[in-house]
């Protein structure tokens, strides 16, 4: 049974990590499944947004301990190096999806699971969610670009508190720090995330062009305001022409 489930409705693809025995932890196999799911979504031009979630009221508990243990046994071993790299590749691939992405975060997000939620464009979290880097508590240095992801959303103080000092955030605290767009009751998380995704997905092509511009402008690294004006101009002119053509076609029908 695949641990990565994809459901498509109204132009929104919901990617669900479903590994109940490991609380939705990622291993090389499930990580590659996640990458394959993203590849399929990018090819389907009728999809305009993605919601990333975890099954059984848990977002993602990070990388499976076995993956970390094997990497520790022989960090330079090709298989072990590639195995941990596959986990990194999974959330990097989510961050590079061609469509806007929303994380629906319930329960716990730990380690690589924090990176996974930070990789998306937008986050809806349960107020009582637990967001825990957890690297220091098991004697590990953070991985997967953890500090960059934290800094671009919450700033240096948040990156230090979570990544260096091991501070835990609730969903409510993540919202207060600007890491999440909305903090809602646990049972409202999925619907709120889907509601946002459906808005973008009404026009899949526009959603893809717009989120590409946003990412290119904001980085990291970001670009200057004059450069952003030039970057946006081509896409906006395309959208104006497309709207004009659509209006003309409607008027003639």
C-alpha positions as CSV (number, residue, x, y, z in Angstrom):
1,X,0.0,0.0,0.0
2,X,1.3,3.4,-0.9
3,X,1.9,5.8,2.0
4,X,1.3,8.8,-0.3
5,X,-2.3,9.3,-1.3
6,X,-3.4,11.9,-3.9
7,X,-7.0,12.9,-4.4
8,X,-8.2,15.6,-6.9
9,X,-11.3,17.6,-6.6
10,X,-12.3,21.0,-8.1
11,X,-8.8,21.5,-9.4
12,X,-7.2,20.9,-6.0
13,X,-4.9,18.0,-5.4
14,X,-4.7,16.8,-1.8
15,X,-1.5,15.0,-1.0
16,X,-1.8,12.9,2.2
17,X,1.1,11.2,4.0
18,X,-0.5,8.1,5.5
19,X,1.9,5.9,7.5
20,X,0.1,5.3,10.8
21,X,2.8,3.0,12.3
22,X,5.4,5.7,12.2
23,X,3.1,8.7,12.7
24,X,3.6,9.7,9.0
25,X,7.3,9.7,9.1
26,X,9.2,9.8,5.8
27,X,11.6,7.1,4.6
28,X,13.4,6.8,1.2
29,X,10.5,4.9,-0.3
30,X,7.7,7.1,0.8
31,X,9.8,10.2,0.0
32,X,10.3,9.0,-3.6
33,X,6.5,8.3,-3.8
34,X,6.0,11.9,-2.7
35,X,8.3,13.2,-5.5
36,X,6.5,11.0,-8.1
37,X,3.1,12.4,-6.9
38,X,4.5,16.0,-7.3
39,X,5.7,15.1,-10.8
40,X,2.3,13.9,-11.8
41,X,0.6,17.0,-10.4
42,X,2.9,19.3,-12.4
43,X,2.0,17.5,-15.6
44,X,-1.8,17.8,-15.0
45,X,-2.6,21.3,-16.1
46,X,-6.1,21.1,-14.7
47,X,-4.7,21.2,-11.2
48,X,-4.3,24.7,-9.8
49,X,-3.4,24.2,-6.2
50,X,-2.2,21.5,-3.7
51,X,-3.0,20.8,-0.1
52,X,-0.4,18.9,1.9
53,X,-1.7,17.0,4.9
54,X,-1.1,14.1,7.2
55,X,-3.6,11.3,7.9
56,X,-4.9,10.3,11.4
57,X,-4.6,13.9,12.8
58,X,-0.8,14.0,12.6
59,X,1.1,16.0,10.0
60,X,4.5,14.4,9.8
61,X,6.9,13.1,12.5
62,X,10.0,13.7,10.4
63,X,12.4,11.1,9.0
64,X,12.0,7.5,10.3
65,X,14.5,6.8,13.0
66,X,15.9,3.8,11.0
67,X,16.9,6.2,8.2
68,X,18.8,8.4,10.7
69,X,20.4,5.4,12.5
70,X,21.7,4.0,9.2
71,X,23.1,7.3,8.2
72,X,24.8,7.6,11.5
73,X,26.4,4.2,11.2
74,X,28.1,5.1,7.9
75,X,27.4,8.7,6.9
76,X,29.6,8.5,3.8
77,X,28.1,5.3,2.6
78,X,26.4,5.8,-0.8
79,X,23.2,4.1,0.1
80,X,22.8,5.8,3.5
81,X,23.7,9.2,2.0
82,X,21.2,8.8,-0.7
83,X,18.5,7.6,1.7
84,X,18.6,10.7,3.8
85,X,19.0,12.8,0.7
86,X,15.7,11.3,-0.6
87,X,13.9,12.7,2.5
88,X,15.4,16.1,1.8
89,X,14.4,15.9,-1.9
90,X,10.8,15.2,-0.9
91,X,10.1,18.5,0.8
92,X,12.2,20.4,-1.7
93,X,10.1,18.9,-4.4
94,X,6.9,20.0,-2.6
95,X,8.4,23.5,-2.4
96,X,9.0,23.5,-6.1
97,X,5.6,22.4,-7.3
98,X,4.3,24.4,-10.2
99,X,1.1,25.2,-8.4
100,X,0.4,27.1,-5.1
101,X,0.6,24.9,-2.0
102,X,-1.1,25.0,1.3
103,X,-0.1,22.9,4.4
104,X,-2.9,21.7,6.5
105,X,-1.2,21.0,9.9
106,X,-2.9,19.0,12.6
107,X,-1.3,17.2,15.5
108,X,2.5,17.2,15.5
109,X,5.1,18.3,12.9
110,X,8.6,17.2,14.0
111,X,12.0,17.5,12.4
112,X,11.7,17.0,8.6
113,X,8.0,17.4,9.1
114,X,8.6,21.0,10.1
115,X,10.6,21.4,6.9
116,X,7.7,20.0,4.9
117,X,5.2,22.5,6.2
118,X,7.7,25.3,5.8
119,X,8.3,24.3,2.2
120,X,4.7,25.2,1.2
121,X,3.5,28.6,0.1
122,X,0.9,28.9,2.9
123,X,0.0,27.2,6.1
124,X,-3.2,26.6,8.0
125,X,-2.6,25.1,11.4
126,X,-4.6,23.8,14.3
127,X,-4.3,26.1,17.3
128,X,-3.2,23.1,19.4
129,X,-0.7,21.7,16.8
130,X,2.8,21.0,18.0
131,X,5.7,22.2,15.9
132,X,8.9,20.8,17.1
133,X,12.3,20.8,15.3
134,X,13.5,18.2,17.8
135,X,17.0,17.8,16.3
136,X,18.9,18.9,19.5
137,X,16.9,16.6,21.8
138,X,18.2,13.6,19.9
139,X,21.7,15.0,19.5
140,X,21.5,16.0,15.8
141,X,22.3,19.1,13.8
142,X,19.4,20.4,11.8
143,X,19.2,19.4,8.2
144,X,17.4,20.1,5.0
145,X,18.0,23.9,5.0
146,X,16.1,24.2,8.3
147,X,17.4,27.6,9.2
148,X,16.8,29.1,5.8
149,X,13.2,27.9,5.9
150,X,12.6,29.2,9.4
151,X,14.3,32.6,8.7
152,X,12.4,33.4,5.6
153,X,9.1,33.1,7.5
154,X,9.7,33.9,11.1
155,X,13.1,35.7,11.1
156,X,16.3,35.2,12.9
157,X,14.8,35.1,16.4
158,X,12.5,32.2,15.5
159,X,15.2,30.4,13.6
160,X,17.4,30.6,16.7
161,X,14.7,29.6,19.2
162,X,13.4,26.6,17.2
163,X,16.6,25.4,15.6
164,X,19.2,26.1,18.2
165,X,17.4,26.3,21.5
166,X,14.8,23.6,20.8
167,X,11.7,25.7,21.4
168,X,8.4,24.1,20.7
169,X,5.7,26.2,19.0
170,X,2.0,25.6,19.2
171,X,-0.1,26.3,16.1
172,X,-1.3,29.5,17.7
173,X,2.2,30.7,18.4
174,X,3.2,29.9,14.8
175,X,0.3,32.1,13.6
176,X,1.4,34.9,16.0
177,X,5.0,34.7,14.6
178,X,3.8,34.9,11.0
179,X,4.7,31.4,10.1
180,X,1.1,30.4,9.5
181,X,-1.7,32.3,7.7
182,X,-4.5,31.0,9.9
183,X,-4.8,29.1,13.2
184,X,-8.2,27.4,13.6
185,X,-9.7,24.6,15.7
186,X,-8.4,21.2,14.8
187,X,-11.5,19.9,13.1
188,X,-11.6,23.0,10.8
189,X,-8.0,22.8,9.5
190,X,-8.6,20.7,6.4
191,X,-11.7,22.6,5.2
192,X,-10.0,26.0,5.7
193,X,-7.0,24.8,3.7
194,X,-9.2,23.5,0.9
195,X,-11.2,26.7,0.8
196,X,-8.0,28.7,0.2
197,X,-6.7,26.2,-2.4
198,X,-10.0,26.1,-4.3
199,X,-9.8,29.9,-4.7
200,X,-6.5,29.6,-6.5
201,X,-7.5,26.5,-8.4
202,X,-10.4,28.2,-10.2
203,X,-7.9,29.4,-12.8
204,X,-5.0,26.8,-12.8
205,X,-2.9,28.5,-15.5
206,X,-3.1,31.9,-13.8
207,X,-2.3,30.2,-10.4
208,X,0.8,28.6,-11.9
209,X,2.1,31.9,-13.5
210,X,1.3,33.9,-10.4
211,X,3.0,31.6,-7.8
212,X,6.1,31.4,-10.0
213,X,6.4,35.2,-10.0
214,X,5.9,35.3,-6.2
215,X,8.6,32.8,-5.6
216,X,11.1,34.4,-8.0
217,X,10.5,37.8,-6.4
218,X,10.6,36.8,-2.8
219,X,13.3,34.2,-3.0
220,X,15.4,33.4,-1.1
221,X,17.1,35.5,-2.2
222,X,14.6,38.2,-3.0
223,X,14.9,40.7,-5.7
224,X,14.7,44.5,-5.8
225,X,11.4,46.4,-6.3
226,X,12.5,47.6,-9.8
227,X,13.4,44.0,-10.8
228,X,10.1,42.8,-9.5
229,X,8.2,45.3,-11.6
230,X,10.0,44.0,-14.7
231,X,9.5,40.4,-13.7
232,X,5.8,40.8,-13.3
233,X,5.1,42.8,-16.4
234,X,5.3,40.0,-18.9
235,X,2.9,37.7,-16.9
236,X,0.5,40.5,-16.2
237,X,0.4,41.5,-19.9
238,X,-0.3,37.9,-20.8
239,X,-3.2,37.8,-18.3
240,X,-4.6,41.1,-19.6
241,X,-4.5,39.8,-23.2
242,X,-6.1,36.5,-22.1
243,X,-8.9,38.3,-20.3
244,X,-9.5,40.5,-23.3
245,X,-9.7,37.5,-25.6
246,X,-12.1,35.7,-23.2
247,X,-14.3,38.8,-23.0
248,X,-14.4,39.2,-26.8
249,X,-15.3,35.5,-27.2
250,X,-18.1,35.8,-24.6
251,X,-19.5,38.9,-26.3
252,X,-19.6,37.1,-29.7
253,X,-21.3,34.0,-28.3
